Amino acid sequence: MFNLFKKKSEKEKLQAEYESLLKESHRLSTSNRKMSDQKAYEAEEVMKKLERLNS
């Protein structure tokens, strides 16, 4: 209950964005391969940002 007003950290935001991009990539993989590849690339860029934050 006390986490109701807690703001997400940068790491949590990036993790959520990464998961969202991967889901979108998977969804598009059956209909539009080019867009799927683009979303996968964006997800990889977000993962690189996450790795830099952890270092």
Distance bins in CASP14 RR format, pairs under 12 A and 6 or more apart:
PFRMAT RR
TARGET T0000
AUTHOR 0000-0000-0000
RMODE 2
METHOD distances of the structure
MODEL  1
3 12 0 0 0 0 0 1 0 0 0 0 0
6 12 0 0 0 0 1 0 0 0 0 0 0
7 13 0 0 0 0 1 0 0 0 0 0 0
8 14 0 0 0 0 1 0 0 0 0 0 0
8 15 0 0 0 0 1 0 0 0 0 0 0
8 16 1 0 0 1 0 0 0 0 0 0 0
8 17 0 0 0 0 0 1 0 0 0 0 0
9 15 0 0 0 0 1 0 0 0 0 0 0
9 16 0 0 0 0 0 1 0 0 0 0 0
9 50 0 0 0 0 0 1 0 0 0 0 0
9 53 0 0 0 0 1 0 0 0 0 0 0
10 16 0 0 0 0 0 1 0 0 0 0 0
10 17 0 0 0 0 0 1 0 0 0 0 0
10 46 0 0 0 0 0 1 0 0 0 0 0
10 49 0 0 0 0 1 0 0 0 0 0 0
10 50 0 0 0 0 1 0 0 0 0 0 0
10 52 0 0 0 0 0 1 0 0 0 0 0
10 53 1 0 0 1 0 0 0 0 0 0 0
10 54 0 0 0 0 0 1 0 0 0 0 0
11 17 0 0 0 0 0 1 0 0 0 0 0
11 18 0 0 0 0 0 1 0 0 0 0 0
11 46 0 0 0 0 0 1 0 0 0 0 0
11 47 0 0 0 0 0 1 0 0 0 0 0
11 49 0 0 0 0 1 0 0 0 0 0 0
11 50 1 0 0 1 0 0 0 0 0 0 0
11 51 0 0 0 0 0 1 0 0 0 0 0
11 52 0 0 0 0 0 1 0 0 0 0 0
11 53 1 0 1 0 0 0 0 0 0 0 0
11 54 1 0 0 1 0 0 0 0 0 0 0
12 18 0 0 0 0 0 1 0 0 0 0 0
12 19 0 0 0 0 0 1 0 0 0 0 0
12 50 0 0 0 0 0 1 0 0 0 0 0
12 53 0 0 0 0 0 1 0 0 0 0 0
13 19 0 0 0 0 0 1 0 0 0 0 0
13 20 0 0 0 0 0 1 0 0 0 0 0
13 46 0 0 0 0 1 0 0 0 0 0 0
13 49 0 0 0 0 0 1 0 0 0 0 0
13 50 0 0 0 0 1 0 0 0 0 0 0
13 53 0 0 0 0 0 1 0 0 0 0 0
14 20 0 0 0 0 0 1 0 0 0 0 0
14 21 0 0 0 0 0 1 0 0 0 0 0
14 42 0 0 0 0 0 1 0 0 0 0 0
14 43 0 0 0 0 0 1 0 0 0 0 0
14 45 0 0 0 0 0 1 0 0 0 0 0
14 46 1 0 1 0 0 0 0 0 0 0 0
14 47 0 0 0 0 1 0 0 0 0 0 0
14 48 0 0 0 0 1 0 0 0 0 0 0
14 49 1 0 1 0 0 0 0 0 0 0 0
14 50 1 0 1 0 0 0 0 0 0 0 0
14 51 0 0 0 0 1 0 0 0 0 0 0
14 52 0 0 0 0 1 0 0 0 0 0 0
14 53 1 0 0 1 0 0 0 0 0 0 0
14 54 0 0 0 0 0 1 0 0 0 0 0
15 21 0 0 0 0 0 1 0 0 0 0 0
15 22 0 0 0 0 0 1 0 0 0 0 0
15 43 0 0 0 0 0 1 0 0 0 0 0
15 46 0 0 0 0 1 0 0 0 0 0 0
15 47 0 0 0 0 1 0 0 0 0 0 0
15 49 0 0 0 0 0 1 0 0 0 0 0
15 50 1 0 0 1 0 0 0 0 0 0 0
15 51 0 0 0 0 0 1 0 0 0 0 0
15 53 0 0 0 0 0 1 0 0 0 0 0
15 54 0 0 0 0 0 1 0 0 0 0 0
16 22 0 0 0 0 0 1 0 0 0 0 0
16 23 0 0 0 0 0 1 0 0 0 0 0
16 43 0 0 0 0 0 1 0 0 0 0 0
16 46 0 0 0 0 1 0 0 0 0 0 0
16 50 0 0 0 0 0 1 0 0 0 0 0
17 23 0 0 0 0 0 1 0 0 0 0 0
17 24 0 0 0 0 0 1 0 0 0 0 0
17 39 0 0 0 0 0 1 0 0 0 0 0
17 42 0 0 0 0 1 0 0 0 0 0 0
17 43 0 0 0 0 1 0 0 0 0 0 0
17 45 0 0 0 0 0 1 0 0 0 0 0
17 46 1 0 1 0 0 0 0 0 0 0 0
17 47 0 0 0 0 1 0 0 0 0 0 0
17 49 0 0 0 0 1 0 0 0 0 0 0
17 50 0 0 0 0 1 0 0 0 0 0 0
18 24 0 0 0 0 0 1 0 0 0 0 0
18 25 0 0 0 0 0 1 0 0 0 0 0
18 39 0 0 0 0 0 1 0 0 0 0 0
18 40 0 0 0 0 0 1 0 0 0 0 0
18 42 0 0 0 0 1 0 0 0 0 0 0
18 43 1 0 1 0 0 0 0 0 0 0 0
18 44 0 0 0 0 1 0 0 0 0 0 0
18 45 0 0 0 0 1 0 0 0 0 0 0
18 46 1 0 1 0 0 0 0 0 0 0 0
18 47 1 0 1 0 0 0 0 0 0 0 0
18 48 0 0 0 0 0 1 0 0 0 0 0
18 49 0 0 0 0 1 0 0 0 0 0 0
18 50 1 0 0 1 0 0 0 0 0 0 0
18 51 0 0 0 0 0 1 0 0 0 0 0
18 53 0 0 0 0 0 1 0 0 0 0 0
19 25 0 0 0 0 0 1 0 0 0 0 0
19 26 0 0 0 0 0 1 0 0 0 0 0
19 39 0 0 0 0 0 1 0 0 0 0 0
19 43 0 0 0 0 1 0 0 0 0 0 0
19 46 0 0 0 0 1 0 0 0 0 0 0
19 47 0 0 0 0 0 1 0 0 0 0 0
19 50 0 0 0 0 0 1 0 0 0 0 0
20 26 0 0 0 0 0 1 0 0 0 0 0
20 27 0 0 0 0 0 1 0 0 0 0 0
20 39 0 0 0 0 1 0 0 0 0 0 0
20 42 0 0 0 0 1 0 0 0 0 0 0
20 43 0 0 0 0 1 0 0 0 0 0 0
20 46 0 0 0 0 1 0 0 0 0 0 0
21 27 0 0 0 0 0 1 0 0 0 0 0
21 28 0 0 0 0 0 1 0 0 0 0 0
21 35 0 0 0 0 0 1 0 0 0 0 0
21 36 0 0 0 0 0 1 0 0 0 0 0
21 37 0 0 0 0 0 1 0 0 0 0 0
21 38 0 0 0 0 1 0 0 0 0 0 0
21 39 1 0 1 0 0 0 0 0 0 0 0
21 40 1 0 0 1 0 0 0 0 0 0 0
21 41 0 0 0 0 1 0 0 0 0 0 0
21 42 1 0 1 0 0 0 0 0 0 0 0
21 43 1 1 0 0 0 0 0 0 0 0 0
21 44 0 0 0 0 1 0 0 0 0 0 0
21 45 0 0 0 0 1 0 0 0 0 0 0
21 46 1 0 0 1 0 0 0 0 0 0 0
21 47 0 0 0 0 1 0 0 0 0 0 0
21 49 0 0 0 0 0 1 0 0 0 0 0
21 50 0 0 0 0 0 1 0 0 0 0 0
22 28 0 0 0 0 0 1 0 0 0 0 0
22 29 0 0 0 0 0 1 0 0 0 0 0
22 36 0 0 0 0 0 1 0 0 0 0 0
22 39 1 0 0 1 0 0 0 0 0 0 0
22 40 1 0 0 1 0 0 0 0 0 0 0
22 41 0 0 0 0 0 1 0 0 0 0 0
22 42 0 0 0 0 1 0 0 0 0 0 0
22 43 1 0 1 0 0 0 0 0 0 0 0
22 44 0 0 0 0 1 0 0 0 0 0 0
22 46 0 0 0 0 1 0 0 0 0 0 0
22 47 0 0 0 0 1 0 0 0 0 0 0
23 29 0 0 0 0 0 1 0 0 0 0 0
23 36 0 0 0 0 0 1 0 0 0 0 0
23 39 0 0 0 0 1 0 0 0 0 0 0
23 40 0 0 0 0 0 1 0 0 0 0 0
23 43 0 0 0 0 1 0 0 0 0 0 0
24 31 0 0 0 0 0 1 0 0 0 0 0
24 32 0 0 0 0 0 1 0 0 0 0 0
24 35 0 0 0 0 1 0 0 0 0 0 0
24 36 0 0 0 0 1 0 0 0 0 0 0
24 37 0 0 0 0 0 1 0 0 0 0 0
24 38 0 0 0 0 1 0 0 0 0 0 0
24 39 1 0 1 0 0 0 0 0 0 0 0
24 40 0 0 0 0 1 0 0 0 0 0 0
24 41 0 0 0 0 0 1 0 0 0 0 0
24 42 0 0 0 0 1 0 0 0 0 0 0
24 43 0 0 0 0 1 0 0 0 0 0 0
25 31 0 0 0 0 0 1 0 0 0 0 0
25 32 0 0 0 0 0 1 0 0 0 0 0
25 33 0 0 0 0 0 1 0 0 0 0 0
25 34 0 0 0 0 0 1 0 0 0 0 0
25 35 0 0 0 0 1 0 0 0 0 0 0
25 36 1 0 1 0 0 0 0 0 0 0 0
25 37 1 0 0 1 0 0 0 0 0 0 0
25 38 0 0 0 0 1 0 0 0 0 0 0
25 39 1 1 0 0 0 0 0 0 0 0 0
25 40 1 0 1 0 0 0 0 0 0 0 0
25 41 0 0 0 0 1 0 0 0 0 0 0
25 42 0 0 0 0 1 0 0 0 0 0 0
25 43 1 0 0 1 0 0 0 0 0 0 0
25 44 0 0 0 0 0 1 0 0 0 0 0
25 46 0 0 0 0 0 1 0 0 0 0 0
26 33 0 0 0 0 0 1 0 0 0 0 0
26 35 0 0 0 0 0 1 0 0 0 0 0
26 36 1 0 0 1 0 0 0 0 0 0 0
26 37 0 0 0 0 0 1 0 0 0 0 0
26 39 0 0 0 0 1 0 0 0 0 0 0
26 40 0 0 0 0 1 0 0 0 0 0 0
26 43 0 0 0 0 0 1 0 0 0 0 0
27 35 0 0 0 0 1 0 0 0 0 0 0
27 36 0 0 0 0 1 0 0 0 0 0 0
27 39 0 0 0 0 1 0 0 0 0 0 0
27 40 0 0 0 0 0 1 0 0 0 0 0
28 34 0 0 0 0 1 0 0 0 0 0 0
28 35 1 0 1 0 0 0 0 0 0 0 0
28 36 1 1 0 0 0 0 0 0 0 0 0
28 37 0 0 0 0 1 0 0 0 0 0 0
28 38 0 0 0 0 1 0 0 0 0 0 0
28 39 1 0 0 1 0 0 0 0 0 0 0
28 40 0 0 0 0 1 0 0 0 0 0 0
28 42 0 0 0 0 0 1 0 0 0 0 0
28 43 0 0 0 0 0 1 0 0 0 0 0
29 35 0 0 0 0 1 0 0 0 0 0 0
29 36 1 0 1 0 0 0 0 0 0 0 0
29 37 0 0 0 0 1 0 0 0 0 0 0
29 38 0 0 0 0 0 1 0 0 0 0 0
29 39 0 0 0 0 1 0 0 0 0 0 0
29 40 0 0 0 0 1 0 0 0 0 0 0
30 36 0 0 0 0 1 0 0 0 0 0 0
32 38 0 0 0 0 1 0 0 0 0 0 0
32 39 0 0 0 0 1 0 0 0 0 0 0
33 39 0 0 0 0 0 1 0 0 0 0 0
33 40 0 0 0 0 0 1 0 0 0 0 0
34 40 0 0 0 0 0 1 0 0 0 0 0
34 41 0 0 0 0 0 1 0 0 0 0 0
35 41 0 0 0 0 0 1 0 0 0 0 0
35 42 0 0 0 0 0 1 0 0 0 0 0
36 42 0 0 0 0 0 1 0 0 0 0 0
36 43 0 0 0 0 0 1 0 0 0 0 0
37 43 0 0 0 0 0 1 0 0 0 0 0
37 44 0 0 0 0 0 1 0 0 0 0 0
38 44 0 0 0 0 0 1 0 0 0 0 0
38 45 0 0 0 0 0 1 0 0 0 0 0
39 45 0 0 0 0 0 1 0 0 0 0 0
39 46 0 0 0 0 0 1 0 0 0 0 0
40 46 0 0 0 0 0 1 0 0 0 0 0
40 47 0 0 0 0 0 1 0 0 0 0 0
41 47 0 0 0 0 0 1 0 0 0 0 0
41 48 0 0 0 0 0 1 0 0 0 0 0
42 48 0 0 0 0 0 1 0 0 0 0 0
42 49 0 0 0 0 0 1 0 0 0 0 0
43 49 0 0 0 0 0 1 0 0 0 0 0
43 50 0 0 0 0 0 1 0 0 0 0 0
44 50 0 0 0 0 0 1 0 0 0 0 0
44 51 0 0 0 0 0 1 0 0 0 0 0
45 51 0 0 0 0 0 1 0 0 0 0 0
45 52 0 0 0 0 0 1 0 0 0 0 0
46 52 0 0 0 0 0 1 0 0 0 0 0
46 53 0 0 0 0 0 1 0 0 0 0 0
47 53 0 0 0 0 0 1 0 0 0 0 0
47 54 0 0 0 0 0 1 0 0 0 0 0
48 54 0 0 0 0 0 1 0 0 0 0 0
48 55 0 0 0 0 0 1 0 0 0 0 0
49 55 0 0 0 0 0 1 0 0 0 0 0
END
